Amino acid sequence: MQRQIAAASNSGRDNSGPQARFAALGCPSGAKQERPAPKAQSETAAAGATTGGNAMLLCVRLSDGYFFPAPKSQFAGSGDLKEMADQCRYICDDPAVDLYTLSDISQETDSMVALDTRKPYTELPAAFRYRDDANFKACDVKRYYQRVAEPRARTVTPTNMTNAIIPLPQAKSDLGSVAAIPESDIEAPGAA
């Protein structure tokens, strides 16, 4: 748009109409508009950790460093964090579970940071300890999804089917009773 304004001003035409329209829309007149400087990497990571994009939230069990993606982690907003932490605690059946974020899913997991303290996962005293534990027990994600599915199933499936209206398919028409196409006395061209 700035180029169009400049071209109009150089052409000798009256450009007061477009200038007034741009001013009414809040567009700067004249020179190029300055763009704000990009955010620092740490600011971007902190802001993107809960807004989606490529960020991912992970549940981390503090006792042995075991981690897994939090449910719907890439769709979480900042208002969902407490509920998501509670979901992680339910899945692991352990109150000592925290949320960590990985600012970009293409990064390695050792670069994730705690959401509340912003400390790296590698500074956790139990980081990666689960790998060497002979008695390792994974968190039960399946139990969580079964628990979530139960109320949904109750709302979708009625308990009493006596008054349910179930549409039945209509009977197919008999193809043998289709009316025959009458023959015409007019000969087709080229037929002899």
N, C-alpha and C positions, 0 to 999 in steps of 0.2 A: 504494500500500500504506500509505503514511503516513496518508492520509485515512481508510482503513478502520480503522486503529489508533485514530486520534483519535475517530472516530465510535463505536467500540466503547467507548472510555473514557468518553464523554459519555452513553452510554445507560444507565449504571448496572449493566451486566452485568459479570460476572467476565471480565476480559481477560488473565488471567495466562497462559493457554495460548498465545494468539497472541504475546504479548510474549516468552515463553520461546522460541518457534519463531523469531521474528525475531532474537533474540539469538544463537541457535544458528547461524543463517545468516550472522551477522556484520552484520546490518542495524542502523543506529543507532536508538536509541529516543528518543522525545521530539521535539525540534524538527526543523525542516527540515535535510536534509543539505546541507552546503556542497559545491558543485561546484568542481573545480579550475579555475583561470583558464585561458583559451585560450592556446595557445602563440603566441609572436611569429611574424610572417610569415617571418622568415629561418630560424627553427628549423623551421617547418613545411615550408618549401621544401627545406631540407637533408634532413629526414627523409623527405619524400614523393618525393624525387628518385629513389630506388631501390626504393620499395615499391609502385609502380603507381599506381592512381587516375588522376588527370588528368596526372600527370607524364610527360614523354617524354624519352628519352635520344637524343642526336644525336651522330653522328660528325663531327668537324671536322678537316679537313686544315689543318695549321698553315701550310703554305707559301702558300696563297692564300685561306684562310677558307672554302673550299667545305664545305658540310655537307649531311647527309642523315640520316633517321631510322635509328637502329641497329636491327639485326634483333631482333624481339620486344622492343623497348625498353619497352613499357608493362607487360611481365610480368616484368621483371628484378628480382631481389633484390640485396641488397648483396653476396652471395657470387658473383654472376654478372658483376661489373664487369670483372675482369681478362680473363675469357674474351670478354666483349663488346668490350673494347678491342682484343683480338687479332683478332676478327672484322672490326672496322672497318679495322685495318691491312691485313688480307688483301684486303678489298674494294678498298681504294685502292692496294694494292701499294706502300705507303709507310709507313715506321716512324714518321713524324712526324704521327700522328693521335691526337687526344685525345677524350675523352667530355665532352660538355656536356649540361646538363639544362635543360629548359624546365618550370618548375613547374606550368604549366597550358597545355594545348594551344591555348587560346583567345588566348594572348598572342602578341605579335610575336616573331620569331626574334632580334631584337636585344636581347631581355631574357634570353637564355639565359646560364648561368654555367658555368664549368669545374667539373667534379666534384672534382678534386684541389685546385685553388687557390682556388675560389669567386670567381674574377675574372670579370667580365662579358665576353661575347663582343666587345662594342664596344671593349674595351681591348686586344684582340688586334691586333698590328701589321698583320696581313694580313686583317683583318675585311672581308668583302665584296669583296676584291680580285679574286676569280674572275669577278665580273660584268663587269669591264672588260678581262679578259685575252683577247686575240685567239686565243691558242693553248690555250684552256681545254680540259681533258679531264676528263670526269666519271669518277667511280669506277665500277668494273664490278660492280654488285650482281648482275647475271645470272650472272657467273662464280662468285660465292659460292654462289648457290642451286643451280647445276648441281653444284658440288662437294659440297654437302650432300645432294643427291638421289642421287648415285652410290652411296654405301654403303647407303642405304635400298633402292634398286632391287636391289642384290645380295642383301640379306637376304630380300626378298619373292619374287624370281624365281629359281627353281632353275636351275642350269646344265645339268642332265641331266634331260630330261623322259621318259626311257624307262620309268621305274617310277611315273610320276605317275598318280594315280587321278582321273579326270575324270568327274564324274557327267553322264550323258546324259539328256535328257528322255524320259519315257515316251510311247509312242504313244497318240494320242487314241482314245477309243472311238468306234465307228461309231454315229452318231445314228439311222440307219435300223433298227438292231436293237433299239431300245428297245421293251420290251413294251407292247402296247396296253392302254389302260385299259378294263376290261370295262364294258359298258353295263348300267345298272340297270333293272329292270322297274318300279321305283317312279317315279311321275310326280311332278314338282315341283309344289308348290302354285301355283295360278294358271295352270297350263299347260292348254290345252284342245285 
